[in-house]
Amino acid sequence: MIQKVKSYIQSCQLLQPAEPVIVAVSGGADSVALWHVLDTLGYNCIIAHCNFHLRGEESDRDERFVRQLATDHDVPFFKTDFNTTAYAEQHGISIEMAARDLRYDWFEQLRQDLHAQAIAVAHHADDNIETLLMNLLRGTGLRGMTGIPKRNGWVVRPLLACSRQEIEHYIAEQHLHFVTDSTNKSTDYKRNKIRNVLLPLLEDINPATRQTLYATVERMNDAYELYGQAIDLIKAETVRTTGHSTNIDIEKLLHHNAYRSVLFEVLQPFGFSPACIQQVAESLQGESGKRFYSDTHLLLKDRQYLVIQKRNDLRNLSAKPYLIDADCELLQQPFRLHMKRIGRDEQFRVSKTRDKIHVDFDKLTFPLTLRKWQEGDVFQPFGMKGKKKVSDFFIDCKLNVIEKEECWLLLSGNEIVWIVGLRTDDRFKITKDTRQILELKVDLAALPK
């Protein structure tokens, strides 16, 4: 097995010979075997152990065992303690997810502190097929069928080429001691159910199930490379990210027979569930205005685009108004708005950009008001004689619902001076009679896209 792991590390370029590597050792057979193989191959190992305090005395027993292992072999040892249950409750996640987040965050901090080249963890081929089955049942898409990655950032998995049976044989052959986690036999965890219940049933049907699934993971990795290349080409022509929004061109998306797969790959990173993505796909040729939500993002089905934004970026329609005095030079909230008074005899050029306007100061009534637009708002667009509903102006600008919600109005009394970033009101324009000019400039990030 040593030679097999050595070849795997070299072929996948997982580790360099001289630099230190952090080895995550729980005390179980897999992690003890990982440390022993890497130590035998001459790597500069550092043992790291997490005590999650989930199994009472057994958790402390594991810590003592790993500490003694490091002491007996003169290997640097680091450990940490976690209140895993409290963390899970605080963040509203499962115990398994909490333990995962806690340990990988600590491993990464330790790697940086010790200037280690990588964090080696003991996932093996059987873990890979269990992950394949879990992802298949969860509906994670084609990427989930590729199993556990050989490398994920600084985390490497040198034992992925080895089966559990090979590891058990190596442990026995080398007379290595290890501890056993009593929860491994429990079916309270999804992975344990797959390991202890589902896989044995599959092996009753096909005794070569494990070998077949090992090969499937490898083939799926190759297939995913080709699939990913094709998806990237389609995304390049259908998806655009501008400012805070990601826009998917519906017509271009529907041009592809595999548009559902493209949609899945685009939306999954934003946290949308497979069921929600299916609903989005079914809405593509329906009416505009429908909304879909993940924990972090909102998707709007507009006329031409699917528009995705962070939910925290959306501003509430009922946001409070902000008052601006005549002597104000900088408004910080709800965004940065710079104001400067200019005499008519001073040299300046009337702005033609979206982020800056010039209006007649003496036509304004202070304090000015900055607020969100409301149904029924009307203004006189610059260059026009008649009035227009702001809602109709938005339609002319082809703004979607999200972009409308982002729009702010600057008012003098009850009259609109500026639909910020879009159009000024003709009643406040500079004329030959203007004596004082007010320049207003807003940061571009605050403007509707």
Buried (B, 14 or more C-beta within 10 A) or exposed (E): BEEBBBEBBEEBEBBEEEEBBBBBBBBBBBBBBBBBBBBEBEBBBBBBBBBBBBBEEBBEEBBEBBBEBBEEEEBEBBBBEBBBBEBBEEEEBEBEEBBEBBBBEBBBEBBEEBEBBBBBBBBBBBBBBBBBBBBEEEEBBBBBBBBBBBBEEBBBBBBBBBBBEBBEBBBEEBEBEBBEBEEEEEEEBBBBBBBBEBBEEBEEEEEEBBEEBBEBBBEBBEBBEEBBEEBEEBBEEBBEEEEBBBBBBBEBBEEBEEBBBBBBBBBBEBEBBEEBBBBBBEBBEEEBEBEBEBEEBBBBBBEBBBBBBEEEEBBEEEEEEBEBEEEBEEBEEBBEBBBEEBEBEEEEEEBEEBBBBBBBBEBBEBBBBBBBBEEEBBBBBBEEEEEBEBBEBBEEBEBBBBBBBBBBBBBBEEBBBBBBBBBBBBBBBBEEEBEBBBBBBBEEEBBBB
